[in-house]
Amino acid sequence: MPVATSALEAEKQLAVPETDALVKNIGIPPRPSVLVSLQQEMVTDDPNLRRIASLVASDVAMTVALLKVVNSPMFALSRQCESVDQAINMLGLKQVSGIVTGLILRKVLRTDGPMLTRFWDVSAKRSYAMSRLARGLGGVDLDIAQSFGLFCDVGIPLLMQRFSDYGKTLKACNDEPSKSFTEVEQAHHNTDHALIGGIMARSWGMSPTLSLAIRLHHDYSIFHDPKVPDTVMRLIAMSLVAEISIQRFAGMNTSTEWNKGGDYAASALMLNDQDVDDWIERLLEDFAVGKA
């Protein structure tokens, strides 16, 4: 399936019957039942917090992992959180739901190897950075920003499992100075991680806005497309700020993706060069103290 050339085409790609065949070919995992139940409860007019806490607490490993995250420097709570109920009361339902979704995602896509270890580290940092940027810059709901951070590159481990030579493709994508990341993937595998991620987000009950942003997050022509929703544009712009911050923290002085879309991102967020540098410094400081 070719790279989308517009927001309208991207929306069609996420909905056409061909995606069903792609789901089977790539092996996109179905949404786990616990996440279905959690999401169904959350969209009711009056969510039953006790039922939600019971759903999460029914999985001991997930509960332990949730409390580990909640009590980490990321949230800097004034007192230790000892139960799922306390986590919901202290952080709020949407925040806890986002954490649980991330834990489920990691469990479902469990794979080994140094490349995937780095993938999950980057995913955690991106999710944190997106929430920090959403809180500071506005225009995007915090939970959508976090979910974008978790899901935008989820197609990478799936393609790594499907294609034995995807590691070489990934290097070629990261080294490519002009073509988009997804163009390189399409040339090698006739699909790309942004499409896979968008389909998976949709099939896992995420919002159409989130799925569209994931599909388009390497297509910087969207910054000139008046039909692209503002939330989608801001998510992609914030992801570029997150991306360059994560790479700086890893000791990389340049970012290929920022070189391609950074100026557009800064303009979309109404940031000047100094503003961007200030945000990068804030995120670097947070990464350094273990907030992500």
C-alpha angles and dihedrals in degrees: 000000000000127000112275114253097195142019090254092053090047091053090051091050090055091053108037121108090244088074089068090061090046091052090055095042096050095035101237105189118238120247109273116246093240090059091048090053092045093050093046091053093047095055094055118105091248111025113211102234093191092055091048091050090049092051092055095039091053087077107063095193091051092049092052091048092047093052091047090056095042092051093047124105088262091083100027093207117193091229137022116273112224106177143028089250090056091047091054092046094048100040105023132244098278093051093050091045090054092051092048091049089053092050092049090048092053092048094050093047095043109159135152136231137079094272091059092044088059090045092059092044091053091045092055093047092047093050090051093045092049092052091047092050093045090052092048102038102030128203094103129072112247095235093050090050091051093047091050089053090053099043107033095087099027089113090068098074090042092054090044089057093045100045121043092204097048091108089066090048091051091054091048090051093051092048097046109109101191116013116077120261090245094049089060092048092049091051091055103035109013089240137059140217094246091059092045091048093049092050092047092049089051093048090048092058099259120149121275088241091057093046091050092049091052091049092052102036095112095042106090093179084083088081087071097042112099090197093064110102114246091237091056091049093049093048092053092044092050090048090059091053089048090048096054091045092053091048092048089051088053089055098257113140096197135042119206091201093050090050089055100043110007098103091050091048094051090049093049090052092042092238126146123213092270092050090053091049090050092053092048090052092050092051093045089053091050092048090049093057093047101256088139 
